[in-house]
Amino acid sequence: MTVLEVSRYRPGVDAEPVFQSYDVPDHDDWAVLDGLNYVKDAVDGTLSYRWSCRMGICGSCGMTVNGEPRLTCGTFLADYDGPIRVEPLRGFPVIRDLVVDIEPFLGKLSSVSPWLIRKGEDPASEFAQTPQQLEAYKQYSMCINCMLCYSACPVYVLEPDFLGPAAIALAQRYNLDSRDEGDRFDVLSTDEGVWGCTFVGECTSACPKHVDPAEAIQRYKLTAAVRSVLPWVRP
């Protein structure tokens, strides 16, 4: 049997989170999420957590596993020796047990206008792209909004107003899209935006989809710096 040490918190009942241990069967092909589902179905139906696709696509099952932000559907029981401690993602208010409040994160995403912005009337035909134009932003489009990068980011944990890795990477996805005509400079080039990043790089290490949000942030720092300086050096 494998022991899961799960963080439990019931608002209005518990003053602070406590850990509860559960024995789950040893199966080499079981992920941590399978263990949690076993607890929910066969041991303690009061356990609360989020999950949906179980295929590393929806991003909803992100939790802290033995101190690291991970997708529990892709983190296997066999990868660990001894008890496995499962906690909510760090840096977010806990609603109940392993469920965190994602509203602040969603607000940050919407603030960068994560959609194609076009000026003027709708076109009569599609905007075709070359493979090279697609490749310019494809990497940043792979983000599944799992929030692991936020939980890993030391800046966000200390400064909740920081726009954060995923939102900035998503903004870059559209900034680099040849079809987009939007301007996100006022949102990104602020102390809460790219200039708040200290380039620790933990966001990139935590990303399960290899988006590299740290690179996105540093690339826009260069863009913002050039844009800020140009008016002073142009004749």
N, C-alpha and C positions, 0 to 999 in steps of 0.2 A: 504494500500500500504506500501511496505518496501522501504526505501531509501538506495541505494548503492552509496557510495562516492568513485568513481573510479579514480585512479591516471592516468593521461593522459600525454603523452610526445611524441612529434613529433620531431625527430632530424632535425636540420636545421631550425626549425620554433620556437620551445619553448626553452627559455634559461634554464629552469628547469621544473621539473614536476609540474603540477597543478591538483587540484581535481575537478571533475565534478560530479554532483549529478543526479541520475536517479531514477525514481519511477518504481518499479516492483511489480507485483501482489503478494498478500499474499497467499501462498499455503503451507500448513504444510509439504508437501512432496517435496518441491523444495529445492535443494541445492544452494549454492552460484553460482555454475557454471550454473545452470538453469537460475538464475537471469541475469548473464552475457550474456547467449545465447539469452534471451529475449531482452536485450538491443541491442545486435548485430543484431537481426532479425527484431525488430519492432521499434526501437528508433533511434539508431546511428550505421550505418554500418561501420563506420570508426574505431570502437574500435578494438584493436588488443590484442590477448591473445592466449595461447596454450591450447589445450585439445585434447583428442583422444577417449579413451575407455569409459569414464564416469562410470567406475566400480572399481576404486581404484587399477588398475593393471598397467597401462602404466606409471603413475607418472608424466605426462606432465603438469597437471593442478595445480601444486603447486604455491601458491601465499601467500602473507601476508594478513591475515584477522584479522582486529582489533588488529594489532600488533603481531600476532602469525603466524608462518609458518604452513600452512594447505593445504591439498588437497581440492580444492574447490568442487570436486564432492562428498565429504563425509562430508562437512560442511554445515549445514542446516540453512536457513533463520530463521526458528522458534527458533533456539538456541540463538538468539540475541534480545535484546531490543534496540530500537532506530536505528539510522543510522549504516550501516555496511560499514566500510572503507576497500577497497580492493587495495592493493599495490603490486608491484613486490617483488620477494624474495630479502631480504637484502643480501648484500655482492657480488652481481653480477652486471656487467655493464648492463644498460637498453638499449635495442635496440629500442623499441617503446612501449609505454603504459605499458602493463603488461608482455611484452616479454623480457626476459633477455638472455644474451650471455652465452651459456653453453659450449663453446669451452674449456675454462680453466678447467672446471670440467671433460670433456671427456679426456683431456690430462692427468689428474691425474689418472683417472681410467686405462688408457692404460699403465701407467708407472709401475703399480704393476703386469703386466702380468696376467690378469684375465682369465686364461685358464689353462687346465691341461698341465703340462710340463712333458714329459717322456724322458728318456735317452735311446739311442740306437734305434733299429729298431721298427717299429710298431708291436704290438703283433698279434699273429695269432688268439687269442680268447679274449673275453671280460674280464675285471677285475671285478669280482663279489665282492660285499661288504655286510657285515653283517648289520643288523639294527643298531647295536651299532656304527659301523663306519660311517654310514649315519648320525646318530644323532649328531655326533661330530661336524659337520659343517652345518647341515641343517638350523639352525637358521639364520646364516649369508647369506645363499643363498636366503633368502626371500626379500632381498633389491630390490626395483623397481627403483632405481636411480632417485628419485623425488627431491633430493637436499634439502629437508626440513632440514636435519641435518646440512648442511653447513650454511644455513641461520640462524639457531639457535645457531651455534657455535661462541662464542665470540672470540676465537682464530683466526678462519678463516676470520672473518670480519676485524680484525686488521692486520693479516698476510696472505695475499693472496697466499703466497708460501706454506703454510701448506698443507700437502697432504690431510688431511680431513677425517672425520668419515667414509663416505661410501666407499672410496677407501681402507682404512685400513681394514674395515670389510670384504670387498670383497677379499682382500689379505688373510685374515684369513680363509675365506671360502675354499681357495685352499691350504693354509698351513696345514689345518687340514684334508684334503682329503687324504685318504690312498693311492689313486692312483697317487697322485702328487709327483714329484721328483724335483720340482723347488726350487730355493733359492732366496728369496726376501729380504734378510737381508740388503743388501747395500741400498735398497730403503727405507725400513721401519725404520731401526735403525739410524735415522738422526735427526737433529734439526727440519727439515721440516716434518719429519715423526712422529713416536709415541712420541718422546721426546718433541715435540712441544705442546702436549696436556696437559692442566692444570687440567683435570678431573673435569670440571664443571658439565658434565652430561646432558646438555641441548639437545645434539644430540639424546640421548635415549628417552628423554621426547617427542621430536618432531616426532619421527619415527612412521609412521602410520602402520607399519608392525611388530613392536616389535622386531626389529633386535638386538637392544642393542649394537650399535657401541661403546659406552663407555667401555663396557666389553671387546669387541674385542681388543681395544687399550691397555687396562691395561693387558690383557693376553699376548699380544705380548711384552709389556715392560718387563715382567718377562722373557719371552723367550730370548729377546735380551740381558738382563742383564746377564743371566746365560751363554749365548754363549760368551759374551765379557769377563767374568771372568774366565771361565774354563781354557783357555790356561795358565793363571797365577798360577792356583792352582794345575794343574796336575803335577805329578812328571816327 
